[in-house]
């Protein structure tokens, strides 16, 4: 899905819809990490990664990442 398609998908929801995301919180017990739902705040949200391979000279011409841009929302597993 590209950004335009994502925006079109978001348009199905009312403009005053609150958006929440799941983040990983360090575990407080021996059981490990836990997931936590927080309200999305574009200014404070630091759980994203933008990768732009359009000018990367180390990506070969036949590589699937050649000339791609990816925005990952959330935290790595």
Order of alpha helices (4+ residues) and beta strands (2+ residues): alpha-beta-beta-beta-beta
